[in-house]
């Protein structure tokens, strides 16, 4: 149950970040240039990402480009428990 709660919290956070970035250009640039610090400001918490794990934010808002993300094995559990 705890993992499910953390996963839902992570999904809500990601949705908040996306919505804010779509409506606030300065926030979007901040999120792209320094995602960890930006997320820490939004949540008021330090991130506890494992060593070697980073967050990369890409601006995929250009309608003239089709973006394809090639994922690794899912790390949602790691992300959810460390944000």
Protein Blocks (a to p, Z undefined) as FASTA:
>chain_A
ZZmmmmmmmmmmmmmmmmmmmmomklmmmmmmmmmlmmmmmnopacfbdehiacddddfk
bfkbccdddddddfklmmmmmZZ
